[in-house]
Amino acid sequence: MAEQGRVRWKRFALIFAPVAAMTSLLIGATVQGVIGATFVVSGDTFKLFTGELRGQGFALAGGVVRTKQGQVIPVVVTGVRRAVATDLCQSVLMKTPLGAVTVRITGGQGGNEVTVEDMVIDVAAARSAASLRDIELGRDASTLDEVPGVRGPAGTFGGQGRALTLRNVRLSAWAVTAATFSLPDLGVKVMPGEHECF
């Protein structure tokens, strides 16, 4: 009989190796543009942190995401046409038969840079220090043209600009899509318990 509170690592590895493999496959599909911009979300948010993000072309508009159960959730659809980021960390807390585990994805560490094109994030909440250039706030969301895929219903609030720099970005999101997502030092780790990025 195992001691209470101990993790059986062989059993843990057998159960969560497929989770890590599926995570890598999803990342690969997103990088290659296989996954479309519209899909049913899981029903759980994930955390995303980056030390710095410098982008060309950004836009935001109101939107919604839908779960498989039919729940409609309001979000801020936020997009960047091209960006370079450092110290990237994405984490999601998952419930399993063995308890909660965290899947953490990292990149842009130790001087490396993550590059993305046409990235769209369905944001639930965010905090950051920001510097924006040539911004237009209050523009009709249906007329936004800085980032492909970021528009809203006619007559609703929208905003966009030519460039932005964000530092110490902390956000909770429902979904991320991108035309390209290049991580020269991709790391995927599955850990028992809660080990979120922030």
Number of C-alpha atoms within 10 A of each C-alpha: 3 7 7 6 6 7 12 11 10 8 10 14 13 10 14 17 12 11 15 18 12 12 17 16 12 14 18 16 14 19 19 14 15 12 16 11 16 11 13 13 16 13 14 13 18 22 20 22 24 22 17 21 21 17 22 18 21 29 28 27 25 20 18 15 21 17 15 11 10 9 11 12 14 13 18 20 25 23 28 28 22 20 22 17 23 22 19 22 21 20 24 20 21 15 10 11 7 13 9 13 20 19 23 23 21 22 22 24 19 9 7 14 21 21 19 20 22 21 23 24 22 24 23 17 13 14 13 16 11 13 11 14 14 10 16 14 13 13 16 18 23 16 15 22 15 21 23 17 18 28 26 21 14 11 12 14 17 25 21 27 21 17 20 19 18 18 18 15 17 19 20 21 20 23 21 16 23 23 20 18 20 18 19 13 14 15 14 16 13 20 14 18 15 14 15 18 19 11
